[in-house]
Amino acid sequence: MSSQQIIDVWMQHPTQKFINHPMFDSLRQWMKIGKVEQDIPAQFTISAMDAAQVNKGLICSWYNTEGPLISNEAVAQLVTQYPDRFVGIASVPLNKPVPAVLELRRCVQELQFKGLRIIQWLWNLPATHAYYYPLFAECVQLGVPVCLQVGHTGPLMPSEVGRPIPYIDQIAIDFPNLKIVCGHIGYPWTTEMIAVATKHKDVYIDTSAYAANRFPPELVAYLKAHGKNKVMFGSNYPMITPAKCLQALEQLQLSEEVTQKFLYENAVKVFALDDSF
């Protein structure tokens, strides 16, 4: 895989405030790491990318009801410092509809971010809630995808808001021109997620938070067949490294065409990325 270009569509460069947040206590215990004493240098994340031969990472900010855990400004600074390695994905204060739309617009038009990420369990609100719809409309207007979380949650938060059916299905019906990237596979509702991605032309799946040896069999079968244009690689770094995610990829016995689409081409197309790197 040495000559294969790779894009990781779900990464965070963690701030101290982010990685030490109490909601991640269970994840830190599972990862066998403690709280950090200072912000992590960008080179640490770049080294993790290099270890997996990842060319570019789509790094996102994080907002919850407290405000930014990783700000859009912090993401923009990293993209400015390392434009050949990082692409920005915005996050906004979901519970403040007008400021949220204005901030998304600023991030795309001024900072050149390539999408919006909303993590539903942070708000305990499904993607059909009224707060989301102005942002979905703005994504369509700006021509950028919205990235959502599907499946159960790692942190000890309710998982129901991450169900593909009815929530992703309904927003895809309401916004037929909205590109929707569904991260974390959708487990334990993977079959639902595949059905929704098959039904709607602009619904996609990313494999963040799962190593290749843990992909459900139905997802592997989908990836090899009619889902070859619908699935993208993501890691969810720093919760799991890109190298760990890709370690067993060859065991899936994907064709060269499918591998290229999964690791690179689908991300370039969906996020309208420059493919000259």
MIDOSE-1310 file (N, C-alpha, C; in nm, 2 decimals, decimal comma, always signed):
residues 277
mssq	+0,08/-0,12/+0,00/+0,00/+0,00/+0,00/+0,09/+0,13/+0,00; +0,22/+0,11/-0,03/+0,31/+0,22/-0,02/+0,28/+0,33/-0,12; +0,23/+0,30/-0,23/+0,21/+0,40/-0,34/+0,06/+0,45/-0,33; -0,02/+0,40/-0,25/-0,16/+0,43/-0,24/-0,18/+0,56/-0,16
qiid	-0,24/+0,66/-0,22/-0,28/+0,78/-0,15/-0,39/+0,75/-0,06; -0,39/+0,82/+0,06/-0,49/+0,79/+0,16/-0,54/+0,92/+0,22; -0,67/+0,93/+0,24/-0,73/+1,05/+0,31/-0,81/+0,99/+0,42; -0,78/+1,05/+0,54/-0,86/+1,01/+0,66/-0,97/+1,11/+0,68
vwmq	-1,09/+1,07/+0,67/-1,20/+1,17/+0,67/-1,25/+1,21/+0,81; -1,21/+1,14/+0,91/-1,25/+1,18/+1,05/-1,13/+1,18/+1,14; -1,08/+1,30/+1,17/-0,97/+1,31/+1,27/-1,00/+1,43/+1,36; -0,95/+1,43/+1,47/-0,94/+1,55/+1,56/-0,80/+1,57/+1,60
hptq	-0,74/+1,69/+1,60/-0,62/+1,71/+1,67/-0,66/+1,76/+1,80; -0,63/+1,68/+1,91/-0,69/+1,70/+2,04/-0,63/+1,82/+2,11; -0,71/+1,90/+2,17/-0,66/+2,00/+2,27/-0,67/+1,94/+2,40; -0,60/+2,00/+2,50/-0,61/+1,95/+2,64/-0,75/+1,95/+2,69
kfin	-0,82/+2,06/+2,66/-0,96/+2,07/+2,70/-1,05/+1,95/+2,65; -1,02/+1,91/+2,52/-1,09/+1,81/+2,46/-1,06/+1,67/+2,52; -0,94/+1,64/+2,52/-0,90/+1,50/+2,56/-0,92/+1,48/+2,71; -0,92/+1,58/+2,79/-0,94/+1,57/+2,94/-1,09/+1,58/+2,98
hpmf	-1,18/+1,60/+2,89/-1,32/+1,62/+2,92/-1,37/+1,50/+2,99; -1,45/+1,52/+3,10/-1,51/+1,41/+3,17/-1,59/+1,31/+3,08; -1,65/+1,36/+2,97/-1,73/+1,26/+2,89/-1,64/+1,16/+2,83; -1,51/+1,18/+2,83/-1,42/+1,08/+2,77/-1,35/+0,99/+2,87
dslr	-1,40/+1,00/+3,00/-1,34/+0,92/+3,11/-1,34/+0,77/+3,07; -1,45/+0,72/+3,02/-1,46/+0,58/+2,98/-1,37/+0,54/+2,87; -1,36/+0,64/+2,77/-1,27/+0,61/+2,66/-1,12/+0,61/+2,70; -1,08/+0,70/+2,79/-0,94/+0,71/+2,83/-0,91/+0,58/+2,91
qwmk	-1,01/+0,53/+2,99/-0,99/+0,40/+3,06/-0,97/+0,29/+2,96; -1,05/+0,29/+2,86/-1,04/+0,18/+2,75/-0,91/+0,19/+2,68; -0,87/+0,31/+2,65/-0,74/+0,34/+2,57/-0,62/+0,33/+2,66; -0,64/+0,32/+2,79/-0,53/+0,31/+2,89/-0,44/+0,43/+2,89
igkv	-0,50/+0,55/+2,88/-0,43/+0,67/+2,89/-0,48/+0,76/+3,00; -0,40/+0,85/+3,05/-0,45/+0,94/+3,15/-0,47/+1,08/+3,09; -0,50/+1,17/+3,18/-0,52/+1,31/+3,13/-0,39/+1,37/+3,09; -0,39/+1,46/+3,00/-0,27/+1,52/+2,95/-0,25/+1,65/+3,02
eqdi	-0,12/+1,69/+3,04/-0,09/+1,81/+3,12/-0,08/+1,94/+3,03; -0,07/+1,92/+2,90/-0,06/+2,04/+2,81/-0,11/+2,00/+2,67; -0,13/+2,10/+2,59/-0,18/+2,07/+2,45/-0,08/+1,99/+2,38; -0,13/+1,90/+2,29/-0,04/+1,81/+2,22/+0,01/+1,88/+2,09
paqf	+0,14/+1,87/+2,06/+0,19/+1,94/+1,94/+0,13/+1,88/+1,81; +0,12/+1,96/+1,71/+0,07/+1,91/+1,58/+0,15/+1,80/+1,52; +0,28/+1,80/+1,55/+0,37/+1,70/+1,50/+0,33/+1,56/+1,55; +0,27/+1,55/+1,66/+0,23/+1,42/+1,72/+0,12/+1,36/+1,63
tisa	+0,03/+1,44/+1,58/-0,08/+1,40/+1,49/-0,02/+1,36/+1,36; +0,07/+1,45/+1,31/+0,13/+1,42/+1,18/+0,21/+1,29/+1,18; +0,28/+1,27/+1,29/+0,35/+1,14/+1,30/+0,26/+1,02/+1,30; +0,14/+1,03/+1,36/+0,04/+0,92/+1,35/-0,01/+0,90/+1,21
mdaa	-0,02/+1,01/+1,14/-0,06/+1,00/+1,00/+0,05/+0,93/+0,91; +0,17/+0,98/+0,94/+0,29/+0,92/+0,86/+0,30/+0,77/+0,89; +0,27/+0,73/+1,01/+0,29/+0,59/+1,04/+0,19/+0,50/+0,96; +0,08/+0,56/+0,91/-0,01/+0,48/+0,83/-0,01/+0,53/+0,68
qvnk	+0,09/+0,62/+0,65/+0,10/+0,67/+0,51/-0,02/+0,75/+0,47; -0,09/+0,82/+0,57/-0,20/+0,90/+0,54/-0,15/+1,03/+0,48; -0,20/+1,07/+0,36/-0,15/+1,19/+0,30/-0,22/+1,32/+0,36; -0,35/+1,31/+0,38/-0,43/+1,42/+0,43/-0,53/+1,37/+0,53
glic	-0,55/+1,46/+0,64/-0,65/+1,43/+0,74/-0,75/+1,54/+0,74; -0,88/+1,51/+0,74/-0,99/+1,60/+0,76/-1,01/+1,62/+0,91; -0,96/+1,73/+0,96/-0,97/+1,75/+1,11/-1,08/+1,85/+1,14; -1,15/+1,81/+1,25/-1,27/+1,89/+1,28/-1,26/+1,95/+1,42
swyn	-1,34/+2,06/+1,43/-1,36/+2,12/+1,56/-1,47/+2,05/+1,63; -1,49/+2,08/+1,76/-1,59/+2,02/+1,84/-1,67/+2,12/+1,92; -1,80/+2,13/+1,91/-1,88/+2,21/+2,00/-1,98/+2,13/+2,08; -2,00/+2,16/+2,20/-2,11/+2,11/+2,28/-2,18/+2,22/+2,35
tegp	-2,27/+2,19/+2,44/-2,34/+2,29/+2,51/-2,26/+2,39/+2,59; -2,13/+2,35/+2,62/-2,04/+2,43/+2,69/-1,97/+2,53/+2,60; -1,97/+2,51/+2,47/-1,90/+2,59/+2,38/-1,79/+2,50/+2,30; -1,69/+2,56/+2,25/-1,59/+2,48/+2,17/-1,49/+2,41/+2,26
lisn	-1,48/+2,28/+2,24/-1,38/+2,20/+2,30/-1,25/+2,20/+2,21; -1,28/+2,21/+2,08/-1,17/+2,24/+1,98/-1,23/+2,34/+1,89; -1,18/+2,46/+1,88/-1,24/+2,57/+1,81/-1,21/+2,57/+1,66; -1,30/+2,63/+1,59/-1,27/+2,65/+1,44/-1,14/+2,72/+1,42
eava	-1,11/+2,82/+1,50/-0,99/+2,89/+1,49/-0,86/+2,80/+1,51; -0,87/+2,71/+1,60/-0,76/+2,62/+1,62/-0,74/+2,53/+1,50; -0,85/+2,48/+1,45/-0,84/+2,40/+1,32/-0,79/+2,48/+1,21; -0,83/+2,60/+1,19/-0,79/+2,69/+1,08/-0,64/+2,71/+1,10
qlvt	-0,59/+2,73/+1,22/-0,45/+2,76/+1,24/-0,36/+2,64/+1,19; -0,41/+2,52/+1,23/-0,34/+2,39/+1,18/-0,34/+2,38/+1,03; -0,45/+2,41/+0,97/-0,46/+2,40/+0,82/-0,37/+2,50/+0,76; -0,36/+2,62/+0,82/-0,26/+2,72/+0,76/-0,12/+2,68/+0,78
qypd	-0,09/+2,62/+0,89/+0,05/+2,57/+0,92/+0,09/+2,45/+0,83; -0,01/+2,36/+0,81/+0,02/+2,24/+0,73/-0,08/+2,22/+0,63; -0,09/+2,31/+0,53/-0,19/+2,30/+0,42/-0,19/+2,17/+0,34; -0,07/+2,11/+0,33/-0,06/+1,99/+0,25/-0,10/+1,86/+0,33
rfvg	-0,13/+1,88/+0,46/-0,16/+1,76/+0,54/-0,30/+1,77/+0,60; -0,36/+1,89/+0,62/-0,49/+1,90/+0,69/-0,59/+1,98/+0,61; -0,71/+1,94/+0,62/-0,83/+2,00/+0,57/-0,93/+2,03/+0,68; -0,99/+2,15/+0,69/-1,07/+2,18/+0,80/-1,22/+2,14/+0,78
iasv	-1,28/+2,09/+0,89/-1,42/+2,05/+0,89/-1,48/+2,13/+1,01; -1,58/+2,21/+0,99/-1,64/+2,30/+1,09/-1,73/+2,23/+1,19; -1,74/+2,29/+1,30/-1,85/+2,26/+1,40/-1,90/+2,39/+1,45; -2,03/+2,39/+1,50/-2,09/+2,51/+1,53/-2,18/+2,49/+1,66
plnk	-2,23/+2,60/+1,72/-2,32/+2,58/+1,84/-2,46/+2,55/+1,79; -2,49/+2,42/+1,79/-2,62/+2,37/+1,73/-2,74/+2,44/+1,80; -2,73/+2,47/+1,93/-2,85/+2,53/+2,00/-2,86/+2,68/+1,98; -2,78/+2,74/+1,89/-2,80/+2,88/+1,86/-2,81/+2,89/+1,71
pvpa	-2,93/+2,87/+1,65/-2,94/+2,86/+1,51/-2,88/+2,97/+1,42; -2,91/+3,09/+1,45/-2,86/+3,20/+1,37/-2,70/+3,21/+1,37; -2,65/+3,22/+1,49/-2,50/+3,22/+1,50/-2,44/+3,09/+1,44; -2,50/+2,98/+1,45/-2,45/+2,86/+1,39/-2,44/+2,87/+1,24
vlel	-2,55/+2,91/+1,18/-2,55/+2,93/+1,03/-2,44/+3,03/+0,99; -2,43/+3,14/+1,06/-2,33/+3,24/+1,02/-2,19/+3,19/+1,04; -2,16/+3,11/+1,15/-2,03/+3,05/+1,17/-2,00/+2,95/+1,06; -2,09/+2,86/+1,02/-2,07/+2,77/+0,92/-2,03/+2,84/+0,79
rrcv	-2,11/+2,95/+0,76/-2,08/+3,02/+0,63/-1,94/+3,08/+0,64; -1,90/+3,14/+0,75/-1,77/+3,19/+0,77/-1,66/+3,09/+0,75; -1,68/+2,97/+0,81/-1,58/+2,87/+0,80/-1,56/+2,82/+0,65; -1,67/+2,81/+0,58/-1,65/+2,76/+0,44/-1,60/+2,87/+0,35
qelq	-1,66/+2,99/+0,36/-1,63/+3,10/+0,26/-1,50/+3,17/+0,30; -1,47/+3,18/+0,42/-1,34/+3,26/+0,46/-1,23/+3,16/+0,49; -1,26/+3,05/+0,56/-1,15/+2,96/+0,61/-1,13/+2,85/+0,51; -1,22/+2,83/+0,41/-1,21/+2,73/+0,31/-1,22/+2,59/+0,37
fkgl	-1,30/+2,58/+0,48/-1,34/+2,44/+0,53/-1,42/+2,37/+0,43; -1,42/+2,24/+0,44/-1,48/+2,15/+0,34/-1,61/+2,08/+0,39; -1,66/+2,11/+0,50/-1,78/+2,04/+0,55/-1,81/+2,08/+0,69; -1,92/+2,03/+0,74/-1,97/+2,05/+0,88/-1,98/+1,92/+0,95
riiq	-1,93/+1,92/+1,07/-1,96/+1,80/+1,15/-2,05/+1,83/+1,27; -2,15/+1,75/+1,29/-2,24/+1,76/+1,41/-2,24/+1,62/+1,47; -2,21/+1,61/+1,60/-2,21/+1,48/+1,67/-2,34/+1,48/+1,76; -2,44/+1,41/+1,71/-2,57/+1,42/+1,77/-2,58/+1,39/+1,92
wlwn	-2,50/+1,30/+1,97/-2,50/+1,26/+2,11/-2,45/+1,37/+2,20; -2,37/+1,46/+2,14/-2,32/+1,57/+2,23/-2,44/+1,66/+2,27; -2,55/+1,66/+2,19/-2,66/+1,74/+2,22/-2,78/+1,66/+2,26; -2,77/+1,53/+2,25/-2,88/+1,44/+2,28/-3,01/+1,48/+2,20
lpat	-2,98/+1,51/+2,07/-3,09/+1,55/+1,98/-3,07/+1,48/+1,84; -3,17/+1,41/+1,79/-3,16/+1,34/+1,66/-3,14/+1,44/+1,55; -3,09/+1,40/+1,44/-3,07/+1,49/+1,33/-3,20/+1,54/+1,26; -3,31/+1,49/+1,30/-3,44/+1,55/+1,26/-3,49/+1,67/+1,34
hayy	-3,42/+1,70/+1,45/-3,46/+1,81/+1,53/-3,45/+1,94/+1,45; -3,53/+2,04/+1,49/-3,54/+2,17/+1,41/-3,41/+2,24/+1,41; -3,33/+2,23/+1,52/-3,20/+2,30/+1,52/-3,11/+2,26/+1,40; -3,12/+2,14/+1,35/-3,03/+2,10/+1,24/-3,07/+2,16/+1,10
yplf	-3,20/+2,18/+1,08/-3,24/+2,20/+0,95/-3,19/+2,33/+0,88; -3,18/+2,44/+0,95/-3,11/+2,56/+0,89/-2,97/+2,53/+0,85; -2,90/+2,45/+0,92/-2,76/+2,41/+0,89/-2,76/+2,32/+0,77; -2,85/+2,23/+0,76/-2,86/+2,14/+0,64/-2,88/+2,22/+0,52
aecv	-2,97/+2,32/+0,53/-3,01/+2,40/+0,41/-2,88/+2,49/+0,37; -2,81/+2,53/+0,47/-2,69/+2,61/+0,44/-2,58/+2,52/+0,38; -2,57/+2,40/+0,42/-2,47/+2,31/+0,36/-2,50/+2,29/+0,21; -2,63/+2,27/+0,18/-2,67/+2,26/+0,04/-2,64/+2,38/-0,04
qlgv	-2,66/+2,50/+0,02/-2,63/+2,63/-0,05/-2,48/+2,64/-0,07; -2,40/+2,60/+0,03/-2,26/+2,62/+0,02/-2,19/+2,51/-0,06; -2,27/+2,40/-0,08/-2,21/+2,28/-0,16/-2,11/+2,20/-0,08; -2,14/+2,19/+0,05/-2,05/+2,10/+0,14/-2,13/+2,00/+0,21
pvcl	-2,07/+1,88/+0,24/-2,14/+1,78/+0,31/-2,15/+1,81/+0,46; -2,25/+1,74/+0,52/-2,26/+1,74/+0,66/-2,22/+1,60/+0,71; -2,14/+1,60/+0,81/-2,08/+1,47/+0,87/-2,15/+1,44/+1,00; -2,22/+1,33/+1,01/-2,29/+1,29/+1,13/-2,24/+1,16/+1,19
qvgh	-2,27/+1,13/+1,31/-2,23/+1,01/+1,38/-2,35/+0,91/+1,38; -2,32/+0,79/+1,34/-2,43/+0,68/+1,34/-2,38/+0,57/+1,43; -2,47/+0,50/+1,49/-2,44/+0,38/+1,57/-2,43/+0,42/+1,72; -2,39/+0,32/+1,80/-2,38/+0,35/+1,94/-2,27/+0,44/+1,98
tgpl	-2,27/+0,49/+2,10/-2,17/+0,59/+2,14/-2,06/+0,52/+2,22; -1,94/+0,56/+2,21/-1,83/+0,51/+2,29/-1,84/+0,57/+2,43; -1,85/+0,71/+2,44/-1,88/+0,77/+2,58/-2,01/+0,72/+2,63; -2,03/+0,74/+2,76/-2,15/+0,69/+2,83/-2,26/+0,79/+2,81
mpse	-2,31/+0,80/+2,68/-2,41/+0,89/+2,64/-2,52/+0,81/+2,56; -2,64/+0,86/+2,55/-2,75/+0,78/+2,48/-2,71/+0,76/+2,34; -2,74/+0,65/+2,28/-2,71/+0,61/+2,15/-2,82/+0,63/+2,05; -2,95/+0,64/+2,10/-3,06/+0,64/+2,01/-3,06/+0,74/+1,90
vgrp	-3,00/+0,86/+1,93/-2,99/+0,97/+1,83/-2,91/+0,93/+1,71; -2,83/+0,83/+1,72/-2,74/+0,79/+1,61/-2,80/+0,68/+1,52; -2,93/+0,65/+1,53/-2,99/+0,55/+1,45/-3,00/+0,60/+1,31; -2,96/+0,51/+1,21/-2,98/+0,55/+1,07/-3,13/+0,56/+1,03
ipyi	-3,21/+0,47/+1,08/-3,36/+0,47/+1,05/-3,42/+0,49/+1,19; -3,50/+0,60/+1,21/-3,56/+0,68/+1,10/-3,48/+0,81/+1,07; -3,37/+0,85/+1,14/-3,32/+0,98/+1,14/-3,25/+1,02/+1,01; -3,15/+0,94/+0,97/-3,07/+0,97/+0,85/-3,16/+0,96/+0,73
dqia	-3,24/+0,85/+0,73/-3,34/+0,83/+0,62/-3,43/+0,95/+0,60; -3,48/+1,01/+0,71/-3,57/+1,12/+0,70/-3,50/+1,25/+0,65; -3,38/+1,28/+0,70/-3,32/+1,40/+0,65/-3,28/+1,39/+0,51; -3,24/+1,27/+0,46/-3,21/+1,25/+0,32/-3,33/+1,27/+0,23
idfp	-3,45/+1,24/+0,29/-3,57/+1,26/+0,21/-3,60/+1,41/+0,21; -3,58/+1,48/+0,32/-3,61/+1,62/+0,33/-3,51/+1,71/+0,26; -3,39/+1,66/+0,24/-3,28/+1,73/+0,18/-3,22/+1,64/+0,07; -3,28/+1,62/-0,04/-3,23/+1,52/-0,14/-3,10/+1,56/-0,20
nlki	-3,06/+1,69/-0,19/-2,93/+1,73/-0,25/-2,83/+1,76/-0,15; -2,85/+1,72/-0,02/-2,75/+1,73/+0,09/-2,66/+1,60/+0,09; -2,53/+1,62/+0,08/-2,44/+1,51/+0,10/-2,43/+1,49/+0,25; -2,45/+1,36/+0,29/-2,45/+1,32/+0,43/-2,35/+1,21/+0,44
vcgh	-2,25/+1,24/+0,52/-2,14/+1,14/+0,55/-2,16/+1,08/+0,69; -2,19/+0,96/+0,70/-2,23/+0,89/+0,83/-2,11/+0,82/+0,89; -2,05/+0,87/+1,00/-1,93/+0,81/+1,05/-1,96/+0,71/+1,16; -1,87/+0,62/+1,18/-1,87/+0,51/+1,28/-1,96/+0,39/+1,24
igyp	-1,98/+0,38/+1,11/-2,03/+0,25/+1,05/-2,18/+0,23/+1,08; -2,23/+0,27/+1,19/-2,37/+0,25/+1,23/-2,39/+0,13/+1,32; -2,29/+0,06/+1,36/-2,30/-0,05/+1,44/-2,37/-0,01/+1,57; -2,47/-0,09/+1,62/-2,52/-0,22/+1,57/-2,63/-0,22/+1,47
wtte	-2,64/-0,11/+1,41/-2,75/-0,09/+1,30/-2,68/-0,08/+1,16; -2,58/-0,15/+1,14/-2,50/-0,14/+1,02/-2,59/-0,18/+0,90; -2,68/-0,28/+0,91/-2,76/-0,31/+0,80/-2,86/-0,20/+0,76; -2,91/-0,13/+0,87/-2,99/-0,01/+0,84/-2,91/+0,09/+0,77
miav	-2,79/+0,11/+0,81/-2,70/+0,22/+0,75/-2,68/+0,19/+0,60; -2,65/+0,06/+0,57/-2,63/+0,02/+0,43/-2,76/+0,04/+0,35; -2,87/+0,01/+0,41/-3,00/+0,03/+0,34/-3,02/+0,18/+0,31; -2,99/+0,26/+0,40/-3,01/+0,41/+0,38/-2,92/+0,46/+0,28
atkh	-2,79/+0,42/+0,28/-2,69/+0,46/+0,18/-2,72/+0,41/+0,04; -2,78/+0,29/+0,04/-2,82/+0,24/-0,09/-2,94/+0,31/-0,15; -3,03/+0,35/-0,06/-3,16/+0,41/-0,10/-3,13/+0,56/-0,15; -3,04/+0,63/-0,09/-3,02/+0,77/-0,12/-2,89/+0,79/-0,18
kdvy	-2,89/+0,86/-0,30/-2,77/+0,88/-0,38/-2,66/+0,96/-0,31; -2,69/+1,05/-0,21/-2,59/+1,13/-0,15/-2,57/+1,10/+0,00; -2,60/+0,98/+0,04/-2,57/+0,93/+0,17/-2,45/+0,84/+0,17; -2,35/+0,86/+0,25/-2,22/+0,79/+0,25/-2,19/+0,74/+0,39
idts	-2,10/+0,64/+0,39/-2,06/+0,58/+0,52/-1,91/+0,60/+0,53; -1,86/+0,64/+0,65/-1,72/+0,63/+0,68/-1,69/+0,54/+0,79; -1,57/+0,48/+0,79/-1,55/+0,37/+0,88/-1,47/+0,41/+1,01; -1,48/+0,54/+1,04/-1,41/+0,59/+1,16/-1,45/+0,51/+1,29
ayaa	-1,35/+0,49/+1,38/-1,37/+0,43/+1,51/-1,36/+0,28/+1,50; -1,34/+0,22/+1,38/-1,33/+0,08/+1,36/-1,21/+0,04/+1,28; -1,13/-0,06/+1,34/-1,02/-0,12/+1,27/-1,08/-0,21/+1,16; -1,00/-0,23/+1,05/-1,05/-0,31/+0,94/-1,09/-0,45/+0,98
nrfp	-1,02/-0,51/+1,08/-1,06/-0,65/+1,12/-1,19/-0,65/+1,20; -1,25/-0,53/+1,23/-1,37/-0,53/+1,30/-1,49/-0,48/+1,22; -1,46/-0,46/+1,09/-1,57/-0,42/+1,00/-1,68/-0,54/+1,00; -1,80/-0,51/+1,01/-1,91/-0,61/+1,00/-1,90/-0,68/+0,87
pelv	-1,93/-0,81/+0,85/-1,93/-0,87/+0,72/-2,02/-0,81/+0,62; -2,13/-0,76/+0,66/-2,23/-0,70/+0,57/-2,17/-0,57/+0,51; -2,09/-0,50/+0,59/-2,02/-0,38/+0,54/-1,91/-0,41/+0,44; -1,84/-0,52/+0,46/-1,73/-0,56/+0,37/-1,80/-0,60/+0,24
aylk	-1,90/-0,68/+0,25/-1,97/-0,72/+0,12/-2,03/-0,60/+0,05; -2,08/-0,50/+0,11/-2,13/-0,38/+0,05/-2,02/-0,31/-0,02; -1,91/-0,29/+0,05/-1,79/-0,22/+0,00/-1,74/-0,29/-0,12; -1,74/-0,42/-0,13/-1,69/-0,49/-0,25/-1,78/-0,49/-0,37
ahgk	-1,91/-0,45/-0,34/-2,01/-0,46/-0,45/-2,07/-0,33/-0,48; -2,20/-0,31/-0,46/-2,26/-0,19/-0,50/-2,24/-0,07/-0,41; -2,16/-0,09/-0,31/-2,12/+0,02/-0,22/-1,98/+0,07/-0,24; -1,92/+0,04/-0,35/-1,78/+0,07/-0,37/-1,76/+0,23/-0,38
nkvm	-1,86/+0,30/-0,42/-1,86/+0,44/-0,43/-1,91/+0,52/-0,31; -1,95/+0,44/-0,21/-2,02/+0,50/-0,10/-1,95/+0,49/+0,04; -1,84/+0,43/+0,05/-1,77/+0,41/+0,17/-1,63/+0,47/+0,17; -1,60/+0,54/+0,28/-1,47/+0,61/+0,29/-1,40/+0,57/+0,42
fgsn	-1,27/+0,58/+0,41/-1,18/+0,55/+0,53/-1,18/+0,67/+0,63; -1,20/+0,64/+0,75/-1,18/+0,74/+0,86/-1,13/+0,66/+0,98; -1,06/+0,73/+1,07/-1,00/+0,67/+1,19/-1,07/+0,71/+1,32; -1,11/+0,83/+1,33/-1,15/+0,89/+1,46/-1,03/+0,92/+1,55
ypmi	-0,91/+0,94/+1,50/-0,80/+0,97/+1,57/-0,83/+1,09/+1,66; -0,79/+1,10/+1,79/-0,69/+1,02/+1,85/-0,74/+0,89/+1,93; -0,88/+0,87/+1,92/-0,94/+0,76/+1,99/-0,88/+0,63/+1,93; -0,85/+0,62/+1,80/-0,78/+0,51/+1,74/-0,69/+0,56/+1,63
tpak	-0,57/+0,51/+1,62/-0,48/+0,56/+1,52/-0,51/+0,51/+1,38; -0,48/+0,59/+1,28/-0,50/+0,54/+1,14/-0,42/+0,41/+1,11; -0,30/+0,39/+1,17/-0,23/+0,27/+1,15/-0,30/+0,15/+1,20; -0,36/+0,16/+1,32/-0,44/+0,05/+1,38/-0,56/+0,02/+1,29
clqa	-0,62/+0,12/+1,24/-0,74/+0,10/+1,16/-0,71/+0,02/+1,03; -0,59/+0,05/+0,97/-0,56/+0,00/+0,84/-0,47/-0,13/+0,85; -0,43/-0,17/+0,97/-0,34/-0,28/+0,99/-0,38/-0,41/+0,92; -0,51/-0,44/+0,93/-0,56/-0,56/+0,87/-0,64/-0,54/+0,74
leql	-0,62/-0,43/+0,67/-0,70/-0,40/+0,55/-0,68/-0,51/+0,45; -0,56/-0,55/+0,43/-0,53/-0,65/+0,32/-0,61/-0,78/+0,34; -0,64/-0,81/+0,47/-0,72/-0,93/+0,50/-0,86/-0,93/+0,44; -0,91/-0,81/+0,41/-1,04/-0,80/+0,35/-1,05/-0,84/+0,20
qlse	-0,93/-0,84/+0,14/-0,91/-0,88/+0,00/-1,00/-0,80/-0,09; -0,98/-0,67/-0,07/-1,04/-0,57/-0,16/-0,97/-0,56/-0,29; -1,04/-0,54/-0,40/-0,97/-0,52/-0,53/-0,89/-0,39/-0,53; -0,80/-0,37/-0,62/-0,73/-0,25/-0,63/-0,82/-0,13/-0,66
evtq	-0,93/-0,15/-0,74/-1,02/-0,04/-0,77/-1,10/+0,00/-0,64; -1,14/-0,10/-0,56/-1,22/-0,07/-0,44/-1,13/-0,01/-0,34; -1,01/-0,05/-0,33/-0,92/+0,00/-0,23/-0,89/+0,15/-0,26; -0,87/+0,18/-0,39/-0,84/+0,32/-0,43/-0,96/+0,41/-0,40
kfly	-1,08/+0,36/-0,42/-1,20/+0,44/-0,39/-1,22/+0,46/-0,24; -1,20/+0,35/-0,17/-1,22/+0,35/-0,02/-1,13/+0,45/+0,05; -1,00/+0,44/+0,01/-0,90/+0,52/+0,08/-0,88/+0,66/+0,02; -0,93/+0,69/-0,10/-0,89/+0,81/-0,16/-1,00/+0,88/-0,24
enav	-1,04/+0,81/-0,35/-1,12/+0,87/-0,45/-1,26/+0,92/-0,40; -1,32/+0,84/-0,32/-1,45/+0,87/-0,27/-1,45/+1,00/-0,19; -1,34/+1,02/-0,10/-1,33/+1,14/-0,02/-1,30/+1,26/-0,11; -1,22/+1,24/-0,21/-1,19/+1,36/-0,30/-1,32/+1,40/-0,37
kvfa	-1,41/+1,31/-0,41/-1,53/+1,34/-0,48/-1,63/+1,41/-0,38; -1,65/+1,34/-0,26/-1,76/+1,39/-0,17/-1,72/+1,53/-0,11; -1,60/+1,54/-0,07/-1,56/+1,67/-0,01/-1,50/+1,77/-0,10; -1,50/+1,74/-0,23/-1,45/+1,83/-0,34/-1,31/+1,88/-0,30
ldds	-1,22/+1,78/-0,28/-1,08/+1,81/-0,25/-0,99/+1,82/-0,37; -0,89/+1,89/-0,35/-0,78/+1,90/-0,45/-0,71/+1,77/-0,46; -0,71/+1,71/-0,57/-0,64/+1,57/-0,58/-0,51/+1,58/-0,64; -0,44/+1,70/-0,63/-0,31/+1,72/-0,70/-0,20/+1,68/-0,60
f	-0,23/+1,64/-0,47/-0,12/+1,61/-0,38/-0,07/+1,47/-0,40
